[in-house]
Amino acid sequence: MSTLVTDRRAQTVSVERLPARVLFWGALLGVVLMVLGTGVYALGPGGRPDLVGVRSGPGSSHAAPPGVVFRSVGETLRALGHWPPDPAGVAAAGILLVLATPVAAVAVAVGAFLRNGDARFAAIGLLVLAALIASFVLGVG
């Protein structure tokens, strides 16, 4: 009986730790990419120092013209595809990574539930995964 409890506890820890690690490392890497890309974009040659400082004085109420905006994953990948990569593209990749991290964590959790033989929680995880993917697909328009 003690072995069964120990095995079940080990399975629970595995199901909890894997998605937690995906969430932690995905979010951390995404934030690092955002900060790095924004910093290089703002402070680099030909950059936009107004992005990191507060302007004061006459005309400070006027917004600066918008910078580069990536509207799709393809545009972001193209910005990263040449050397040196576009700093705004690096920041956009960080945003995409932060957005994709919860989806990856749910997918990992579904896999862990299936590996442990917990079909009920795997089915619930698949429903959550489908809802997350549908929200991305429907939100694109």
N, C-alpha and C positions, 0 to 999 in steps of 0.2 A: 504494500500500500504506500509506503514512504517513497519508493522509486517512482510510482505513478505521479504523485504530487510533485516531486522534484522535476520530472520530465515536463509536466504541464507548466510549471513555473518557468522552466528554461525556455519553453516555446513562447510563453507570454512575453518574457523579456526580449526575445528575438524579434517578435512582432512589434514591440514598442520601440526598440532601439533602431532598427533599420530605417523606418520612415523619419524618425527624429534626426538621424544622421544626415539623411538626404535633405531635410528641411534646413538644418543648421549650415551645412556646407554649401548648399545651393544659394541660400540667402546671403551668406558671407561672401562668396565669390561674386555674386551679382552686385552687391553693394560696393565691393572693391572695384569692380569694373566701372560702375557708375561714377564713383569718386575719381578714379584715375582718368577716365575719359573726359569728364567735365573739367578737371584740373588742367589737363594738357590742352584742351580746347580753349579754356579761358586764358591761360597764361603762356601758351606756346606762341611761336612766331605767327604773326597775323591773327592772333587769337582775339578773344573778347574779354578784356580785363573788367569790363562793366558787369560781367556775370558774377564776379566774386567780391566786388566792392559796392558800397552804397554811394550813389552820386548825390551831391548836394549842390545847391546854387541855382542860378537861373537855368531854366529849361530842364530841371531834374524831374519834373512830373511827366515828361514825355517818355514813353516806353521806347526802348531800343528796338531796332528792327529785328524781326525773328531770325534766329540762326537756322542752321540746317536741321530739318526734321525728316526722320525716316518713318514712312507710313506703312511699311510692310517688312516681313522677315527677309524677303528677297533683297530689298534695298539695303537692309542692315548687313546681310551677308556680302553683298557687292562692296559695301564700304570697308569691310574687313578683309576683302580679297586681294588688296594690293598693298605694297609696302611703301612707306609706313601706313598702317591702317588709319583711317579717319578717326580722330578722337571722339567726334560726336557719334560715330558708329560704334565705338567701344562702349560709350555710355548707353547707347540704345541696346547693345547686346546684354549689358548688365540688367537693364529693365526687363528684357525678354527672359533672361534667366530667372529673375525674381518671380515673374509671372508663371513660368513653367515649373518652378520648384514644387508647388503644392500638387500639381498633376503628377509629377514624378514620384512624390512621396506616397500618394494614394495608389499608384501603380505598384510600387514596391510593397506596400501593405497588402494589396490583393495577392501578390505573389507569395508573400510570407504566410497569409492565411491559407492559401491553397497548399503550400508545402506542409503546413501543420495539419491539414485535413479538416479545416474549419470552413465548410462550404457556405454556411449561412452568412458569416461575416465577409467571405470573399464575394458573395452575391451583393451584399450591401455596398461593399467597396466598389464593385463594378458599376452599380447605380450611381454612386457619387462620382466616379470617374467619367461616366457618360454625361452627367450633368455639367461637370467642369468643362469637358470638351465641347458640349453643345453651347455653353455660355460663350466660349471663345469664338466658335463658328458663327453664332447668331450675332455676336457683338461686333463682328468685322464690318458688316454692312454700314 
